[in-house]
Amino acid sequence: MSSEKSIVNTVYHAVVISALSVGYAMIGKKALGMKAVDIGKTDANDAIKLVSIVSAAIFTKDYLVQQNIIPDNIMK
């Protein structure tokens, strides 16, 4: 049972971070005019974009959990 909880919570965290990352990437593309990151030809600029998008998503997730807007884990 503990393994099932761990898997479900890991998938939940992955979905939250992925959704926030996609949202921030869309905002960056539409509002800031950023080009999409080409994973096959990653340079320093693309790496900075990826790190900042994922970091913003993690920060937002932590903030939402701290404010009790979303749960920290689905299964306790």
Contacts in CASP RR format, 6 or more apart in sequence:
PFRMAT RR
TARGET T0000
AUTHOR 0000-0000-0000
METHOD contacts of the structure
MODEL  1
MSSEKSIVNTVYHAVVISALSVGYAMIGKKALGMKAVDIGKTDANDAIKL
VSIVSAAIFTKDYLVQQNIIPDNIMK
4 75 0 8 1.000
5 73 0 8 1.000
5 75 0 8 1.000
5 76 0 8 1.000
8 74 0 8 1.000
8 75 0 8 1.000
9 73 0 8 1.000
9 74 0 8 1.000
9 75 0 8 1.000
12 73 0 8 1.000
12 74 0 8 1.000
13 61 0 8 1.000
16 61 0 8 1.000
16 70 0 8 1.000
17 54 0 8 1.000
17 57 0 8 1.000
17 58 0 8 1.000
17 61 0 8 1.000
20 56 0 8 1.000
20 57 0 8 1.000
20 60 0 8 1.000
20 61 0 8 1.000
21 53 0 8 1.000
21 54 0 8 1.000
21 57 0 8 1.000
24 53 0 8 1.000
24 56 0 8 1.000
24 57 0 8 1.000
25 36 0 8 1.000
25 37 0 8 1.000
25 53 0 8 1.000
28 34 0 8 1.000
29 35 0 8 1.000
29 36 0 8 1.000
34 49 0 8 1.000
37 46 0 8 1.000
37 49 0 8 1.000
37 50 0 8 1.000
38 46 0 8 1.000
39 46 0 8 1.000
42 50 0 8 1.000
61 70 0 8 1.000
64 70 0 8 1.000
65 71 0 8 1.000
65 72 0 8 1.000
END
